[in-house]
Amino acid sequence: MSTAPPRGREERLRDTRARLEGDADLWLASSGATDGPHLVPLSYLWDGTAFLVSTPRTSVTARNLLADGRVRLSLGSTRDVVMVDGTAEPVGPDDLGPERGEAFARRTGFDPRELGRPYQYFLIRPRRVQAWREENELRGRELMREGRWLG
């Protein structure tokens, strides 16, 4: 456990943006009427405004996101977490574009376009972002509301 004092909003925003830009993996939670709640680890590309993820088109995650685009993402550990509630939009191969596809492949270390089975890309736009380390940071943990950064 850390005994560090709670971070102020500016430091927390800076740390959160560094995590979004520096990490390559996250946990994605989705839910669907047929398949129910589902949690998977995925790699991502952050472009400064949205996450790009990819999963097999026939996966529970893809089916859930196509049926209901609401999604929750988690980055970091339980003692230094960033939680993101967002909306996932499917991105077709033609809409992906070669530059974005290459950037995704470089960032994540795999290229779904070259795999044997079809993959579905999703662009996830954050609506709410929270970040905290310990209980002393629960207050002030909301950093984005309704898609707008606070402060």
LINBEL-V450379 format. One record per pair of residues at least 12 apart in sequence whose ideal C-beta (glycine too) atoms are under 10 Angstrom apart, sorted by the first residue. I is the first residue (numbers start at 1). J is the second residue. Records with the same first field share a line. If there is no record, write none. Layout:
BEGIN
I=J + J
END
This chain:
BEGIN
1=79 + 133 + 134 + 135
2=79 + 80 + 133 + 134 + 136 + 137
3=134 + 136
4=133 + 134 + 136 + 137
5=136 + 137
6=132 + 133 + 134 + 135 + 136 + 137 + 138 + 139 + 140 + 141
7=131 + 132 + 133 + 136 + 137 + 140
8=140 + 151
9=140 + 142 + 143 + 150 + 151
10=151
12=82 + 130 + 131 + 132 + 133 + 137 + 140 + 141 + 143 + 151
13=129 + 131 + 143 + 144 + 149 + 150 + 151
15=76 + 80 + 82 + 131 + 133 + 143
16=75 + 76 + 82 + 84 + 129 + 130 + 131 + 143 + 144 + 149
17=46 + 48 + 82 + 129 + 131 + 143 + 149
19=46 + 75 + 76 + 80 + 81 + 82 + 131
20=44 + 46 + 47 + 48 + 51 + 73 + 75 + 82 + 84 + 126 + 129
21=46 + 47 + 48
22=46 + 75
23=43 + 44 + 46 + 75 + 76 + 82
24=42 + 43 + 44 + 45 + 46 + 75 + 107 + 108 + 109
25=41 + 42 + 43 + 44 + 75 + 108
26=40 + 41 + 42 + 43 + 44 + 46 + 51 + 53 + 73 + 74 + 75 + 76 + 82 + 84 + 124
27=39 + 40 + 41 + 42 + 72 + 73 + 74 + 75 + 76 + 81 + 83
28=40 + 41 + 42 + 44 + 51 + 53 + 55 + 61 + 64 + 65 + 71 + 72 + 73 + 74 + 84 + 86 + 88 + 122 + 124
29=61 + 64 + 70 + 71 + 72 + 73 + 74 + 83 + 85
30=55 + 59 + 60 + 61 + 62 + 63 + 64 + 65 + 66 + 67 + 68 + 69 + 70 + 71 + 72 + 88 + 122
31=60 + 64 + 65 + 67 + 68 + 70 + 71 + 72
32=60 + 61 + 62 + 63 + 64 + 65 + 66 + 67 + 68
33=64 + 67 + 68
34=60 + 63 + 64 + 67
35=59 + 60 + 61 + 63 + 64 + 67
36=60 + 64
37=60 + 64 + 72
38=59 + 60 + 61 + 63 + 64 + 65
39=60 + 61 + 72 + 74
40=53 + 55 + 59 + 60 + 61 + 64
41=74
42=54 + 55 + 61 + 73 + 108 + 122
43=104 + 107 + 108 + 109 + 110
44=73 + 75 + 104 + 107 + 108 + 122 + 124
45=100 + 101 + 103 + 104 + 105 + 106 + 107 + 108 + 121 + 123
46=75 + 107 + 124 + 126
47=100 + 103 + 104 + 107 + 123
49=123 + 125 + 126 + 147
50=86 + 87 + 88 + 89 + 122 + 123 + 124 + 125 + 126
51=71 + 73 + 75 + 84 + 86 + 88 + 122 + 123 + 124 + 125 + 126
52=91 + 96 + 100 + 101 + 103 + 104 + 107 + 108 + 121 + 122 + 123 + 124
53=65 + 71 + 73 + 88 + 91 + 104 + 108 + 112 + 119 + 120 + 121 + 122 + 123 + 124
54=91 + 96 + 101 + 104 + 105 + 108 + 110 + 111 + 112 + 113 + 115 + 119 + 120 + 121 + 122
55=112 + 119 + 120 + 121 + 122
56=112 + 115 + 117 + 118 + 119 + 120
57=90 + 112 + 117 + 118 + 119 + 120 + 121
58=117 + 118 + 119 + 120
59=117 + 119 + 120
61=88 + 120 + 122
62=88 + 90 + 118 + 119 + 120 + 121 + 122
63=120
64=88
65=87 + 88 + 89 + 90 + 120 + 122 + 124
66=88 + 90 + 120 + 122
68=87 + 88
69=86 + 87 + 88 + 89 + 90 + 122 + 124 + 125
70=85 + 86 + 87 + 88 + 127
71=84 + 85 + 86 + 87 + 88 + 122 + 124 + 125 + 126 + 127
72=84 + 85 + 86 + 124 + 128
73=85 + 86 + 88 + 124 + 126 + 129
75=131
76=131 + 132 + 133
77=133
78=133
79=132 + 133 + 134
80=131 + 132 + 133 + 134 + 137
81=130 + 131 + 132 + 133 + 137 + 141
82=126 + 129 + 130 + 131 + 132 + 141 + 143
83=128 + 129 + 130 + 131 + 132 + 141 + 142 + 143
84=124 + 125 + 126 + 127 + 128 + 129 + 130 + 131 + 143 + 144
85=124 + 126 + 127 + 128 + 129 + 130 + 144
86=122 + 123 + 124 + 125 + 126 + 127 + 128 + 129 + 144 + 147
87=122 + 123 + 124 + 125 + 126 + 127 + 147
88=120 + 121 + 122 + 123 + 124 + 125
89=121 + 122 + 123 + 124 + 125
90=120 + 121 + 122 + 123
91=120 + 121 + 122 + 123
92=120 + 121
93=112 + 113 + 118 + 119 + 120 + 121
95=121 + 123
96=112 + 113 + 121 + 123
98=113
100=121 + 123
101=113 + 114 + 121
104=121
125=147
126=143 + 144 + 147 + 148 + 149
127=144 + 145 + 146 + 147 + 148
128=142 + 143 + 144 + 145 + 146 + 147 + 148
129=141 + 142 + 143 + 144 + 145 + 147 + 149 + 150
130=142 + 143 + 144 + 145
131=143 + 144
END
